[in-house]
Amino acid sequence: MSSRFDAIVVGARCAGSPTAMLLARAGHRVLLVDRATFPSDTLSTHVVHPPTVAALERWGLLERLERTGCPAIETYSYDFGPFTITGAARTPGEPPAYCPRRTVLDKLLVDAAAEAGAEVREGFAAEEILVEDGTVTGIRGRGPSGAAVTERAAIVVGADGWHSRVAAAAGAEKYRERPALAVAYYSYWSGMPVDRFEIHIRPARGFGLAPTHDGLTLIIGGWPIAERQDDRGKVEQRFQAMLANVPEVAEKLRDARRVENLKSAAIPNYFRKPYGPGWALVGDAGYLKDSITAQGIHDAFRDAERCARAITEFLGAGRSWEEAGADYQRQRDEAALPMYEFTCELAKLEPPTPEQAALFAAIHRSPAASDEFVRMNTGAISPAVFFAPDNVGRLLAAAN
């Protein structure tokens, strides 16, 4: 079966565009499609931690982001009520964090994919994933003209989110599933400047603030999923009451103005098998967790690099797709599982255990430990390493 393309990537946002870009840079013929046109927004809280920004730097795209005027974030703070842990977001030599609007970031990534040589079709809906004898072979869809188009490739990559058509057509199995644990709401405020990524934790509540484009501040917060039934007609009231739990935030809100409607999401937690005959998954299509740790873009970029490498080994180096895909899954799961477990625990919004409370109180007394805590939350240090008994003992001893 001849094909114009080596790979078709369905979905052109934070997972799909980097995957297409990296494949095109490796010399492959790539088609990148998305039903959206760019720039456009999507449901996202878009904090990009330093390890994630480092990917943009590797790809030669960081200066483009800097030129958009998005403020750099050097400091993270975690307010637990009785005390606050404040630390540096990066170590010397690393880039800072950012919180770019998706209208800006996604357009930047789509343009980079096109510049690398990928054929980009915006406003193209992939209506059907073609499967022949158990192997995904291509897509059928429609672009702005409305005419039906069929395209085929050796690999179809699903970067089409948690409701992935590619995953559904391929029968990608889920594992380690957990239901949505929290409901999150977010929007943007003017007249409320912040100079850091600040997180406030209160009983059964948590919210964060970060500076973004155009002098706006992103505020995201939420509560346990069991309370969602109480939200009907009261979301704004409940959201404001949550913010009022922190007097310094409530004071800033007096002179601020919300500039967009509140958006909401209750995110399920799962892994999907990310490869199979003729197909692969990246980003939320293959692995998803609650937004409380703001790791979604990090996961998307990491998947893009690993998946593109696996596909290149298959297309260019003669390795079997079963072997290359299995390595991709293993590497993804090993890297993602500790943060997945940590995120699912945080998303319950339960009070810390006495042992956790003692550890966090000790951490806040040590600048070095506070920096480590922040770097664990950015993804630079694995939670499995940070919370290992030996490391906890070291942190407690250093703070006392």
C-alpha positions in Angstrom: 0.0 0.0 0.0 1.6 3.3 -1.1 1.1 6.4 0.9 2.0 10.1 0.7 2.9 10.1 4.4 5.1 8.2 6.8 3.0 9.5 9.8 -0.3 11.2 10.3 -0.7 13.1 13.6 -4.3 13.8 14.6 -4.4 16.8 16.9 -2.1 19.8 16.6 -1.8 21.2 20.2 0.9 20.6 22.8 1.3 16.9 22.1 0.6 16.7 18.4 2.6 19.6 17.0 5.9 18.7 18.7 5.5 15.1 17.6 4.9 16.2 14.0 7.8 18.7 14.3 10.3 16.2 15.6 9.3 13.5 13.0 9.6 16.1 10.2 13.0 17.2 11.5 14.0 13.5 11.3 13.2 13.5 7.6 9.8 11.8 7.7 6.8 12.8 5.6 4.2 14.0 8.1 0.6 15.2 7.9 -0.7 17.1 10.9 -4.4 17.7 11.2 -6.7 19.5 13.7 -10.3 20.4 13.6 -9.4 23.8 15.1 -7.7 26.7 13.4 -4.9 28.6 15.1 -4.6 30.7 17.2 -7.4 29.3 19.3 -8.0 28.5 22.9 -8.6 25.2 24.6 -9.4 24.0 28.1 -6.1 24.2 29.9 -4.5 25.9 32.9 -1.2 26.0 30.9 1.5 26.4 33.6 4.8 25.3 32.0 7.3 24.2 34.6 11.1 24.6 34.0 11.7 21.0 32.9 9.0 21.6 30.3 10.4 24.9 29.2 13.7 23.1 28.8 12.1 21.1 26.0 11.2 24.4 24.2 14.9 25.4 24.6 16.1 22.0 23.1 13.8 22.6 20.2 15.0 26.1 19.5 11.6 27.6 20.4 12.2 29.3 23.8 13.2 32.7 22.4 10.0 32.7 20.4 8.0 32.3 23.6 10.1 34.9 25.4 9.3 37.4 22.6 5.6 37.0 23.2 5.9 39.0 26.4 4.8 36.2 28.7 6.3 36.9 32.2 8.9 34.5 33.5 8.1 32.8 36.8 11.1 32.3 39.1 9.4 31.5 42.4 6.7 29.0 43.6 5.0 29.3 47.0 2.7 26.7 48.7 0.6 28.3 51.4 -0.7 25.6 53.9 -2.3 28.1 56.3 0.0 27.9 59.3 3.1 28.2 57.1 4.2 28.7 53.5 6.9 26.8 51.6 8.6 29.1 49.1 11.3 28.1 46.7 13.1 28.6 43.5 11.5 27.1 40.4 14.9 26.3 38.8 18.5 25.7 39.4 21.2 27.9 37.8 21.5 27.2 34.1 17.9 26.1 33.7 15.1 28.2 32.2 12.3 29.7 34.4 8.7 28.7 34.3 6.0 30.4 32.2 2.2 30.3 32.0 1.6 31.2 28.4 -2.0 31.4 27.0 -2.7 28.4 24.8 -3.7 30.8 22.0 0.0 31.8 21.9 1.8 28.5 22.8 -0.2 26.3 20.4 0.2 28.6 17.5 3.9 28.7 18.2 4.1 24.9 18.1 1.9 24.6 15.0 4.1 27.0 13.1 7.2 25.1 14.2 5.8 21.9 12.9 5.1 23.5 9.5 8.5 25.1 9.4 10.1 21.6 10.0 8.3 20.3 6.9 5.1 18.8 8.2 2.0 19.4 6.1 -0.5 21.1 8.4 -4.2 21.1 7.7 -6.1 23.3 10.1 -9.9 23.1 10.3 -9.7 19.5 9.3 -11.9 17.0 11.2 -10.6 13.4 11.2 -14.0 11.8 11.2 -12.9 8.2 10.8 -9.8 6.3 11.7 -9.2 3.6 9.0 -8.5 0.1 10.3 -7.8 -2.9 8.0 -7.2 -6.4 9.4 -6.6 -5.0 12.9 -4.0 -2.4 11.7 -4.7 1.4 11.6 -3.9 2.5 8.1 -5.0 6.1 7.8 -7.8 8.7 8.3 -10.8 9.9 6.5 -12.0 13.4 7.2 -13.1 16.8 5.9 -11.4 20.2 5.7 -12.9 23.6 5.2 -14.1 22.8 1.7 -16.3 20.0 3.1 -15.0 17.5 0.6 -14.2 14.0 2.0 -10.5 13.2 2.0 -8.7 9.9 2.7 -5.0 9.8 3.7 -2.9 6.8 4.6 0.3 6.4 6.5 2.5 3.8 8.2 1.7 5.2 11.6 -1.3 7.3 12.8 -0.6 9.2 16.0 -3.5 10.1 18.2 -2.8 13.5 19.9 -6.5 14.1 20.1 -7.1 14.3 23.8 -8.9 12.2 26.3 -11.9 11.5 23.9 -9.4 10.3 21.3 -10.9 8.9 18.1 -7.6 7.1 17.4 -7.6 5.4 20.8 -11.2 4.3 20.4 -10.7 3.0 16.9 -7.6 1.1 17.9 -9.2 -0.3 21.0 -6.4 1.1 23.3 -6.9 -0.5 26.7 -7.0 1.6 29.8 -5.2 0.6 33.0 -4.5 2.2 36.5 -7.8 4.0 36.1 -9.2 6.3 38.8 -12.4 8.4 38.5 -12.3 12.2 38.5 -11.4 13.2 42.1 -11.9 16.9 42.0 -13.7 19.5 39.9 -11.6 22.6 38.8 -12.7 26.0 37.8 -10.5 28.7 36.3 -10.5 32.1 34.6 -8.4 35.3 34.2 -8.3 38.5 36.1 -7.0 42.0 35.3 -5.7 44.4 37.9 -4.4 41.6 40.1 -0.6 41.3 39.4 1.3 38.4 40.8 5.0 37.7 40.4 5.1 34.0 41.2 3.1 30.7 40.9 1.4 30.7 44.3 -0.7 27.8 45.6 -3.1 28.0 48.6 -4.3 24.9 50.3 -7.2 24.9 52.7 -9.5 22.1 54.0 -11.2 20.5 50.9 -10.0 23.4 48.8 -7.0 24.4 46.8 -6.3 27.1 44.3 -3.4 28.7 42.4 -2.5 32.0 40.8 0.0 32.6 38.0 0.9 35.5 35.7 0.1 35.1 32.0 0.0 37.2 28.9 -1.5 40.7 28.6 -1.0 41.5 32.3 -3.6 38.9 33.3 -3.5 36.5 36.2 -4.8 33.0 35.9 -6.7 31.7 38.9 -7.6 28.0 39.1 -9.2 26.3 42.1 -11.6 23.5 43.0 -13.0 21.1 45.5 -13.7 17.4 45.8 -15.9 15.9 43.0 -18.5 14.8 45.6 -19.4 18.5 46.0 -20.1 19.1 42.3 -23.8 18.3 42.9 -23.9 21.5 45.0 -22.5 23.7 42.2 -25.6 24.3 40.2 -26.3 28.0 40.1 -23.7 28.6 42.8 -20.3 28.1 41.1 -19.3 31.8 41.2 -20.4 32.2 44.8 -18.5 29.1 45.9 -15.5 30.1 43.9 -15.4 33.5 45.5 -15.9 32.0 49.0 -12.9 29.7 48.3 -10.7 32.7 47.4 -11.9 34.6 50.5 -10.4 32.0 52.7 -7.1 33.7 52.1 -7.3 37.3 53.2 -4.4 38.6 51.1 -5.9 37.1 48.0 -9.3 38.5 48.9 -7.7 42.0 49.3 -6.2 41.8 45.8 -9.5 40.8 44.3 -11.2 44.0 45.5 -9.4 46.0 42.7 -9.4 43.2 40.2 -11.8 42.3 37.4 -12.5 38.9 35.9 -12.3 39.2 32.1 -13.6 35.8 31.0 -16.2 33.3 32.1 -15.3 30.6 34.5 -14.4 27.3 32.7 -14.5 23.9 34.4 -13.3 20.4 34.1 -13.5 17.2 36.1 -10.6 15.2 34.8 -10.5 11.3 35.0 -7.2 9.6 35.6 -5.9 6.8 33.5 -3.1 5.3 31.4 -3.8 3.9 27.9 -1.6 1.5 26.0 0.1 4.0 23.7 0.9 1.9 20.7 -0.3 -0.9 18.5 -0.4 -2.0 14.9 -0.2 1.2 12.8 -0.9 3.6 15.7 0.5 5.5 18.7 -0.9 7.8 21.3 0.7 10.9 22.9 -0.4 13.4 25.5 -3.9 13.2 27.1 -4.9 10.6 24.5 -2.5 8.1 26.2 -2.2 9.3 29.8 -4.2 11.7 31.8 -4.4 12.9 35.4 -5.9 15.7 37.5 -4.7 19.2 36.8 -3.7 19.9 40.4 0.0 19.4 39.7 -0.1 21.2 36.4 1.8 18.5 34.6 -0.2 18.1 31.4 2.0 20.1 29.0 5.1 18.5 30.6 3.6 15.1 29.8 2.7 16.1 26.3 6.2 17.3 25.5 7.9 14.3 27.0 5.6 11.9 25.1 6.3 13.8 21.9 10.0 13.3 22.2 9.8 9.6 23.2 7.1 8.7 20.6 8.9 10.5 17.8 12.1 8.6 18.7 10.3 5.3 18.7 8.6 6.0 15.3 12.0 7.1 13.8 13.5 3.8 15.1 10.7 1.9 13.3 10.6 4.0 10.1 14.3 4.8 9.7 16.3 2.2 11.6 14.3 -1.0 10.7 13.3 -1.8 14.3 10.0 -3.6 14.7 7.1 -1.3 15.8 6.3 -3.8 18.5 9.7 -3.4 20.0 9.9 0.3 19.6 6.4 0.9 20.8 6.9 -1.3 23.9 10.0 0.7 24.8 8.0 3.9 24.5 5.3 2.6 26.8 7.8 1.3 29.4 9.7 4.6 29.4 6.5 6.7 29.6 5.0 4.6 32.5 8.2 4.5 34.5 8.6 8.3 34.3 4.9 9.1 34.8 3.8 6.7 37.5 5.3 8.4 40.6 3.8 11.8 39.6 0.5 10.1 38.7 0.2 8.5 42.2 1.2 11.8 43.9 -1.3 13.8 41.8 -4.2 11.4 42.6 -3.5 11.7 46.3 -3.3 15.5 46.1 -6.5 15.7 44.1 -8.5 14.1 46.9 -8.0 17.4 48.8 -7.7 15.6 52.0 -5.9 17.0 55.1 -2.2 15.9 55.3 -1.5 13.1 57.6 0.4 14.0 60.8 3.6 12.7 59.3 3.1 14.7 56.2 2.3 17.9 58.2 5.4 17.4 60.2 7.5 17.0 57.0 6.0 20.0 55.3 6.5 22.2 58.4 10.2 21.0 58.6 10.7 21.8 54.9 9.5 25.3 55.2 12.2 26.0 57.8 14.9 25.1 55.3 15.5 27.1 52.1 17.4 24.2 50.5 14.6 21.7 51.3 12.0 24.3 50.1 13.8 24.4 46.7 13.7 20.6 46.5 10.0 20.6 47.3 9.3 23.1 44.6 11.4 21.1 42.1 9.5 17.9 43.0 6.3 19.7 42.2 7.7 20.9 38.8 8.6 17.4 37.9 12.4 17.9 38.1 12.6 15.5 41.0 10.4 12.4 41.1 8.0 12.1 44.0 9.3 8.6 44.5 12.7 10.0 45.2 11.6 13.0 47.2 9.3 10.9 49.6 11.7 8.0 49.9 12.3 7.2 53.6 16.0 8.1 53.4 15.3 11.4 51.8 12.5 12.3 54.2 14.9 11.5 57.1 17.5 13.7 55.6 15.1 16.6 55.1 13.8 16.3 58.7 17.3 16.1 60.1 18.5 19.2 58.1 15.5 21.3 59.3 15.9 20.5 63.0 
